[in-house]
Amino acid sequence: MAILVVNQGAGWSQELYQATFDRTIPDRNHPPAGLIAHFGSPGETGGWQVVDVWESEDAFRRFLEEQVKPAAQELGAPPFESKVVEVYNSLIP
């Protein structure tokens, strides 16, 4: 079942997000296995947020552990929180 993931990082900026994105998804034509949709934006209370839809939690966790965390660590990024919920319904026109 598909999942919705909301990642929030208070100490993140647009520049840090973009640098991490560029390292983890260098070719937008070849997204990570299992990624359905990805959105990045400023957080409501500051920092940065990323909202993704993934085919499964396993696909998300694999990408997080193998790609995102190492890239963020190399860039000296602060920690961020991830909330995962199952998708009940979706519409992709």
N, CA, C and O atoms as a MOPAC input file, in Angstrom:
PM7 MOZYME 1SCF
protein

 N      0.83000 1    -1.18000 1     0.00000 1
 C      0.00000 1     0.00000 1     0.00000 1
 C      0.87700 1     1.24700 1     0.00000 1
 O      1.92800 1     1.27300 1     0.64100 1
 N      0.44800 1     2.26700 1    -0.71200 1
 C      1.19800 1     3.51400 1    -0.79500 1
 C      1.21000 1     4.22400 1     0.55600 1
 O      0.30500 1     4.06800 1     1.37500 1
 N      2.26500 1     5.00800 1     0.75800 1
 C      2.40000 1     5.78600 1     1.99500 1
 C      2.66100 1     7.24700 1     1.65700 1
 O      3.19400 1     7.57600 1     0.59700 1
 N      2.27500 1     8.10500 1     2.57700 1
 C      2.57100 1     9.53500 1     2.52400 1
 C      3.61700 1     9.80300 1     3.59500 1
 O      3.46100 1     9.38000 1     4.74100 1
 N      4.67100 1    10.49800 1     3.22700 1
 C      5.74700 1    10.81100 1     4.16400 1
 C      5.89600 1    12.32700 1     4.25400 1
 O      6.03300 1    13.00900 1     3.23900 1
 N      5.86800 1    12.84200 1     5.47700 1
 C      6.10700 1    14.26300 1     5.71000 1
 C      7.40200 1    14.38000 1     6.50700 1
 O      7.49100 1    13.92700 1     7.64900 1
 N      8.40300 1    14.99700 1     5.88300 1
 C      9.69700 1    15.23400 1     6.52700 1
 C      9.78400 1    16.70900 1     6.86400 1
 O      9.50400 1    17.55900 1     6.01900 1
 N     10.17600 1    17.02400 1     8.10700 1
 C     10.32000 1    18.41400 1     8.52000 1
 C     11.65000 1    18.60100 1     9.21700 1
 O     12.03600 1    17.81500 1    10.08300 1
 N     12.34700 1    19.66100 1     8.82200 1
 C     13.61900 1    19.98500 1     9.43600 1
 C     13.68900 1    21.46100 1     9.77500 1
 O     13.74500 1    22.30500 1     8.88000 1
 N     13.68700 1    21.77400 1    11.05400 1
 C     13.68100 1    23.17300 1    11.49600 1
 C     14.92700 1    23.92200 1    11.04000 1
 O     14.84700 1    25.10500 1    10.70900 1
 N     16.06000 1    23.25900 1    11.01700 1
 C     17.30400 1    23.92400 1    10.65600 1
 C     17.63800 1    23.84400 1     9.17900 1
 O     18.74200 1    24.21000 1     8.77700 1
 N     16.71400 1    23.37700 1     8.37200 1
 C     16.95000 1    23.23300 1     6.94000 1
 C     16.56000 1    24.49800 1     6.19600 1
 O     15.65600 1    25.22500 1     6.60700 1
 N     17.25900 1    24.75000 1     5.08800 1
 C     16.97300 1    25.89800 1     4.21800 1
 C     16.72600 1    25.37500 1     2.80300 1
 O     16.93700 1    24.19600 1     2.51800 1
 N     16.28400 1    26.25500 1     1.94000 1
 C     16.08100 1    25.87400 1     0.54800 1
 C     17.40000 1    25.41500 1    -0.08100 1
 O     17.42300 1    24.45500 1    -0.85100 1
 N     18.47400 1    26.09000 1     0.24300 1
 C     19.77800 1    25.74900 1    -0.32400 1
 C     20.24000 1    24.36700 1     0.13600 1
 O     20.75100 1    23.58500 1    -0.66500 1
 N     20.06300 1    24.06800 1     1.41300 1
 C     20.46100 1    22.76600 1     1.93400 1
 C     19.58400 1    21.65700 1     1.34300 1
 O     20.07800 1    20.59300 1     0.97000 1
 N     18.29000 1    21.92200 1     1.26400 1
 C     17.38100 1    20.96000 1     0.62600 1
 C     17.82400 1    20.69300 1    -0.81100 1
 O     17.91900 1    19.53900 1    -1.22800 1
 N     18.09500 1    21.76200 1    -1.57200 1
 C     18.45300 1    21.59400 1    -2.98100 1
 C     19.76100 1    20.82800 1    -3.13800 1
 O     19.88500 1    19.98600 1    -4.02700 1
 N     20.72600 1    21.11300 1    -2.28700 1
 C     22.00400 1    20.39600 1    -2.35300 1
 C     21.79900 1    18.91100 1    -2.06300 1
 O     22.40700 1    18.06200 1    -2.71400 1
 N     20.94800 1    18.59700 1    -1.09000 1
 C     20.65900 1    17.20100 1    -0.76100 1
 C     19.90100 1    16.53700 1    -1.90100 1
 O     20.20400 1    15.40500 1    -2.28000 1
 N     18.91800 1    17.24200 1    -2.44600 1
 C     18.14600 1    16.71800 1    -3.57700 1
 C     19.07000 1    16.41400 1    -4.75400 1
 O     18.98000 1    15.34400 1    -5.35500 1
 N     19.95400 1    17.34600 1    -5.08300 1
 C     20.85600 1    17.17100 1    -6.22200 1
 C     21.78000 1    15.97100 1    -6.04000 1
 O     22.13200 1    15.30700 1    -7.01500 1
 N     22.17000 1    15.69100 1    -4.81100 1
 C     23.03900 1    14.53400 1    -4.55500 1
 C     22.27900 1    13.21200 1    -4.59200 1
 O     22.81800 1    12.19000 1    -5.01700 1
 N     21.03200 1    13.23700 1    -4.14700 1
 C     20.28200 1    11.97800 1    -4.03000 1
 C     19.46700 1    11.64000 1    -5.27600 1
 O     19.18700 1    10.47100 1    -5.54100 1
 N     19.08700 1    12.66600 1    -6.04000 1
 C     18.33500 1    12.44600 1    -7.28400 1
 C     18.98600 1    13.31800 1    -8.36500 1
 O     18.42300 1    14.33800 1    -8.76200 1
 N     20.15700 1    12.92200 1    -8.83400 1
 C     20.88100 1    13.77200 1    -9.79200 1
 C     20.19300 1    13.86600 1   -11.15200 1
 O     20.41100 1    14.83000 1   -11.88500 1
 N     19.36900 1    12.88200 1   -11.49700 1
 C     18.65900 1    12.88500 1   -12.77700 1
 C     17.17100 1    12.72600 1   -12.51500 1
 O     16.70600 1    11.63800 1   -12.17800 1
 N     16.42700 1    13.81100 1   -12.67100 1
 C     14.98500 1    13.78100 1   -12.40300 1
 C     14.24400 1    12.79300 1   -13.29900 1
 O     13.12800 1    12.38600 1   -12.97800 1
 N     14.84600 1    12.40800 1   -14.40300 1
 C     14.22400 1    11.42400 1   -15.29000 1
 C     14.36800 1    10.00000 1   -14.76400 1
 O     13.77300 1     9.07000 1   -15.30900 1
 N     15.15300 1     9.83100 1   -13.71600 1
 C     15.36100 1     8.51300 1   -13.10800 1
 C     15.19800 1     8.62500 1   -11.58800 1
 O     16.18000 1     8.55800 1   -10.84900 1
 N     13.96100 1     8.79500 1   -11.13100 1
 C     13.73300 1     8.91800 1    -9.68300 1
 C     14.01000 1     7.60000 1    -8.96800 1
 O     14.11800 1     6.55600 1    -9.61100 1
 N     14.12300 1     7.64300 1    -7.66100 1
 C     14.37800 1     6.42000 1    -6.90100 1
 C     13.23000 1     5.41800 1    -7.07000 1
 O     12.07300 1     5.79900 1    -7.25300 1
 N     13.57400 1     4.15200 1    -7.00600 1
 C     12.57000 1     3.09000 1    -7.11600 1
 C     11.51500 1     3.26300 1    -6.03000 1
 O     11.84000 1     3.37900 1    -4.84800 1
 N     10.25300 1     3.28000 1    -6.44100 1
 C      9.15400 1     3.36100 1    -5.48900 1
 C      8.62200 1     4.75200 1    -5.22400 1
 O      7.57900 1     4.89500 1    -4.58600 1
 N      9.31400 1     5.79300 1    -5.69900 1
 C      8.84100 1     7.16000 1    -5.47900 1
 C      7.72400 1     7.47600 1    -6.47100 1
 O      7.89100 1     7.31000 1    -7.68000 1
 N      6.58700 1     7.93200 1    -5.95200 1
 C      5.44600 1     8.30200 1    -6.79200 1
 C      5.40000 1     9.80500 1    -7.00100 1
 O      5.18300 1    10.26400 1    -8.12300 1
 N      5.60100 1    10.57900 1    -5.93900 1
 C      5.54500 1    12.03800 1    -6.03400 1
 C      6.43300 1    12.65100 1    -4.95200 1
 O      6.64100 1    12.06000 1    -3.89200 1
 N      6.95200 1    13.84600 1    -5.23700 1
 C      7.85800 1    14.53600 1    -4.31100 1
 C      7.57500 1    16.03100 1    -4.36800 1
 O      7.44400 1    16.60400 1    -5.45000 1
 N      7.48100 1    16.66400 1    -3.18900 1
 C      7.24300 1    18.09900 1    -3.09200 1
 C      8.11400 1    18.67300 1    -1.98300 1
 O      8.15200 1    18.12200 1    -0.88400 1
 N      8.80900 1    19.76400 1    -2.25100 1
 C      9.60400 1    20.44400 1    -1.24700 1
 C      9.13000 1    21.87700 1    -1.11900 1
 O      8.83300 1    22.52900 1    -2.12100 1
 N      9.05700 1    22.37800 1     0.12000 1
 C      8.59100 1    23.75200 1     0.33100 1
 C      9.05600 1    24.26200 1     1.68800 1
 O      9.46100 1    23.47900 1     2.54700 1
 N      8.99700 1    25.58300 1     1.88000 1
 C      9.28100 1    26.10800 1     3.21700 1
 C      8.28000 1    25.53200 1     4.21900 1
 O      7.11900 1    25.29600 1     3.88500 1
 N      8.74100 1    25.31100 1     5.44100 1
 C      7.85500 1    24.81900 1     6.49200 1
 C      6.96200 1    25.92300 1     7.01400 1
 O      7.30000 1    27.10300 1     6.91900 1
 N      5.82100 1    25.54200 1     7.56400 1
 C      4.87300 1    26.52200 1     8.10200 1
 C      5.47300 1    27.36100 1     9.22200 1
 O      5.17500 1    28.54900 1     9.34600 1
 N      6.32100 1    26.73800 1    10.03700 1
 C      6.89400 1    27.43800 1    11.18700 1
 C      8.39900 1    27.65700 1    11.01600 1
 O      9.12700 1    27.79300 1    11.99900 1
 N      8.85900 1    27.68900 1     9.76100 1
 C     10.27300 1    27.85500 1     9.47300 1
 C     10.89400 1    26.55400 1     9.02500 1
 O     10.23800 1    25.51200 1     9.00800 1
 N     12.14300 1    26.61700 1     8.66800 1
 C     12.81300 1    25.42800 1     8.19100 1
 C     12.29200 1    25.00100 1     6.82600 1
 O     11.87900 1    25.83400 1     6.02000 1
 N     12.31500 1    23.71400 1     6.57900 1
 C     11.92900 1    23.17900 1     5.27600 1
 C     11.13700 1    21.90400 1     5.47600 1
 O     11.33600 1    21.18600 1     6.45600 1
 N     10.23500 1    21.62200 1     4.54400 1
 C      9.47500 1    20.38000 1     4.61200 1
 C      9.46700 1    19.70300 1     3.25100 1
 O      9.52500 1    20.35700 1     2.21000 1
 N      9.39300 1    18.38700 1     3.28500 1
 C      9.31200 1    17.57600 1     2.07800 1
 C      8.15900 1    16.61200 1     2.27000 1
 O      8.05400 1    15.94700 1     3.30100 1
 N      7.30000 1    16.54400 1     1.27300 1
 C      6.17300 1    15.61800 1     1.29800 1
 C      6.32500 1    14.68100 1     0.10900 1
 O      6.43000 1    15.12900 1    -1.03300 1
 N      6.33700 1    13.39500 1     0.37800 1
 C      6.49400 1    12.37800 1    -0.66400 1
 C      5.35400 1    11.38400 1    -0.60600 1
 O      4.72300 1    11.19700 1     0.43400 1
 N      5.10100 1    10.75400 1    -1.73100 1
 C      4.26000 1     9.57100 1    -1.79100 1
 C      5.13500 1     8.45400 1    -2.35200 1
 O      5.77300 1     8.60700 1    -3.39400 1
 N      5.15200 1     7.33300 1    -1.64500 1
 C      5.96400 1     6.17200 1    -2.02400 1
 C      5.07200 1     4.95400 1    -2.19600 1
 O      4.00100 1     4.86500 1    -1.59600 1
 N      5.51900 1     4.02500 1    -3.01300 1
 C      4.78700 1     2.77700 1    -3.21900 1
 C      4.71900 1     1.94900 1    -1.94300 1
 O      3.74400 1     1.23400 1    -1.71200 1
 N      5.76000 1     2.04600 1    -1.11200 1
 C      5.79600 1     1.27200 1     0.13300 1
 C      6.72900 1     1.94200 1     1.13600 1
 O      7.57500 1     2.75900 1     0.77100 1
 N      6.55800 1     1.58400 1     2.39600 1
 C      7.44900 1     2.11400 1     3.42000 1
 C      8.85300 1     1.54600 1     3.24900 1
 O      9.83600 1     2.23300 1     3.52900 1
 N      8.95600 1     0.29700 1     2.79100 1
 C     10.27400 1    -0.29700 1     2.55800 1
 C     11.07000 1     0.50400 1     1.52800 1
 O     12.26100 1     0.75000 1     1.71700 1
 N     10.41000 1     0.91200 1     0.43300 1
 C     11.09400 1     1.69800 1    -0.60000 1
 C     11.56400 1     3.02900 1    -0.02200 1
 O     12.68500 1     3.46200 1    -0.28700 1
 N     10.70400 1     3.68000 1     0.76900 1
 C     11.08600 1     4.94100 1     1.39700 1
 C     12.26800 1     4.75300 1     2.34300 1
 O     13.25000 1     5.49100 1     2.26500 1
 N     12.17800 1     3.77400 1     3.23000 1
 C     13.24800 1     3.56100 1     4.22500 1
 C     14.57100 1     3.23500 1     3.55000 1
 O     15.62200 1     3.70100 1     3.99100 1
 N     14.53200 1     2.44600 1     2.49500 1
 C     15.75700 1     2.10000 1     1.77000 1
 C     16.40300 1     3.36800 1     1.19700 1
 O     17.61000 1     3.56500 1     1.34100 1
 N     15.61100 1     4.22200 1     0.55000 1
 C     16.13600 1     5.47000 1    -0.00800 1
 C     16.65900 1     6.39500 1     1.09700 1
 O     17.71700 1     7.00800 1     0.95500 1
 N     15.91800 1     6.48400 1     2.18300 1
 C     16.32400 1     7.32200 1     3.31000 1
 C     17.67800 1     6.87900 1     3.86100 1
 O     18.57800 1     7.70100 1     4.03700 1
 N     17.82100 1     5.59800 1     4.13000 1
 C     19.04800 1     5.08600 1     4.74900 1
 C     20.23800 1     5.05100 1     3.79500 1
 O     21.36500 1     5.34500 1     4.19400 1
 N     19.98700 1     4.69000 1     2.53100 1
 C     21.08900 1     4.51400 1     1.58200 1
 C     21.49500 1     5.78800 1     0.85600 1
 O     22.63600 1     5.91000 1     0.41000 1
 N     20.57100 1     6.74200 1     0.73100 1
 C     20.86000 1     7.93900 1    -0.04800 1
 C     20.76300 1     9.23500 1     0.75800 1
 O     21.71500 1    10.01300 1     0.81600 1
 N     19.60600 1     9.45700 1     1.37600 1
 C     19.36500 1    10.76000 1     2.01000 1
 C     20.25700 1    10.98500 1     3.22300 1
 O     20.94000 1    12.00500 1     3.31200 1
 N     20.25300 1    10.04900 1     4.14600 1
 C     21.05000 1    10.25600 1     5.36700 1
 C     22.53700 1    10.43300 1     5.07800 1
 O     23.14600 1    11.33900 1     5.64600 1
 N     23.15700 1     9.61100 1     4.22000 1
 C     24.57200 1     9.85200 1     3.92300 1
 C     24.81900 1    11.21300 1     3.26700 1
 O     25.78900 1    11.89100 1     3.60600 1
 N     23.95900 1    11.61700 1     2.33700 1
 C     24.14000 1    12.92200 1     1.68000 1
 C     23.97500 1    14.05500 1     2.68000 1
 O     24.76600 1    14.99800 1     2.68700 1
 N     22.95200 1    13.96800 1     3.52500 1
 C     22.71900 1    15.01400 1     4.52500 1
 C     23.89400 1    15.09400 1     5.49500 1
 O     24.31100 1    16.18600 1     5.88200 1
 N     24.42100 1    13.94800 1     5.88200 1
 C     25.56000 1    13.93400 1     6.79900 1
 C     26.78200 1    14.58000 1     6.14600 1
 O     27.48700 1    15.35500 1     6.79300 1
 N     27.03700 1    14.27500 1     4.88400 1
 C     28.16700 1    14.88400 1     4.17100 1
 C     28.03600 1    16.40500 1     4.10300 1
 O     29.03500 1    17.12400 1     4.14300 1
 N     26.81000 1    16.88400 1     4.00100 1
 C     26.56100 1    18.32500 1     3.90700 1
 C     26.47800 1    19.01000 1     5.27700 1
 O     26.33300 1    20.22900 1     5.35600 1
 N     26.57100 1    18.22600 1     6.34300 1
 C     26.49000 1    18.79700 1     7.68200 1
 C     25.09600 1    19.24800 1     8.05800 1
 O     24.93200 1    20.17000 1     8.85800 1
 N     24.08800 1    18.60500 1     7.48800 1
 C     22.69600 1    18.99600 1     7.72500 1
 C     22.23500 1    18.60100 1     9.12100 1
 O     22.67600 1    17.58800 1     9.66200 1
 N     21.34500 1    19.40500 1     9.70200 1
 C     20.76900 1    19.04200 1    10.99500 1
 C     19.75500 1    17.90900 1    10.82400 1
 O     19.33700 1    17.62100 1     9.70200 1
 N     19.36100 1    17.27000 1    11.91300 1
 C     18.38800 1    16.18900 1    11.80800 1
 C     17.01700 1    16.68900 1    11.35400 1
 O     16.72600 1    17.88400 1    11.40800 1
 N     16.19900 1    15.76500 1    10.91500 1
 C     14.82800 1    16.07800 1    10.52000 1
 C     13.92900 1    14.93700 1    10.96700 1
 O     14.39600 1    13.82600 1    11.22100 1
 N     12.65100 1    15.21600 1    11.06200 1
 C     11.67700 1    14.21300 1    11.48700 1
 C     10.88800 1    13.73300 1    10.27800 1
 O     10.59200 1    14.50400 1     9.36500 1
 N     10.55100 1    12.44000 1    10.28600 1
 C      9.73500 1    11.85700 1     9.22600 1
 C      8.49800 1    11.23200 1     9.84500 1
 O      8.59100 1    10.43900 1    10.78300 1
 N      7.33700 1    11.59400 1     9.31300 1
 C      6.08000 1    10.97500 1     9.72300 1
 C      5.53700 1    10.20200 1     8.53000 1
 O      5.48600 1    10.71900 1     7.41500 1
 N      5.13600 1     8.96600 1     8.77400 1
 C      4.66900 1     8.08400 1     7.71500 1
 C      3.24100 1     7.64600 1     8.02600 1
 O      2.94500 1     7.19500 1     9.13300 1
 N      2.36000 1     7.78400 1     7.03800 1
 C      0.98600 1     7.29700 1     7.16700 1
 C      0.60200 1     6.58800 1     5.87600 1
 O      1.12700 1     6.89900 1     4.80700 1
 N     -0.31700 1     5.63300 1     5.98300 1
 C     -0.80600 1     4.95000 1     4.79600 1
 C     -1.73400 1     5.86600 1     4.02300 1
 O     -2.50000 1     6.62800 1     4.61300 1
 N     -1.66500 1     5.79300 1     2.70900 1
 C     -2.54300 1     6.57000 1     1.85500 1
 C     -3.87300 1     5.83700 1     1.74400 1
 O     -3.92000 1     4.65700 1     1.39600 1
 N     -4.94000 1     6.54700 1     2.04200 1
 C     -6.27500 1     5.97600 1     1.92500 1
 C     -6.81400 1     6.14700 1     0.51700 1
 O     -7.41500 1     5.22900 1    -0.04200 1
 N     -6.59600 1     7.33200 1    -0.06000 1
 C     -7.15800 1     7.63800 1    -1.36000 1
 C     -6.20500 1     8.56700 1    -2.09600 1
 O     -5.47700 1     9.33300 1    -1.46500 1
 N     -6.20100 1     8.50700 1    -3.40400 1
 C     -5.37700 1     9.42300 1    -4.18100 1
 C     -6.05300 1     9.71800 1    -5.50900 1
 O     -6.88100 1     8.94600 1    -5.99200 1
 N     -5.68600 1    10.84100 1    -6.07900 1
 C     -6.15500 1    11.22700 1    -7.40100 1
 C     -4.99000 1    11.90700 1    -8.09200 1
 O     -4.51200 1    12.94900 1    -7.64300 1
 N     -4.54100 1    11.32500 1    -9.16500 1
 C     -3.46400 1    11.90300 1    -9.94400 1
 C     -4.01700 1    12.10700 1   -11.34500 1
 O     -4.04600 1    11.17400 1   -12.14800 1
 N     -4.45900 1    13.33100 1   -11.64000 1
 C     -5.10400 1    13.57000 1   -12.94800 1
 C     -4.12500 1    13.46200 1   -14.10500 1
 O     -4.51200 1    13.63600 1   -15.26000 1

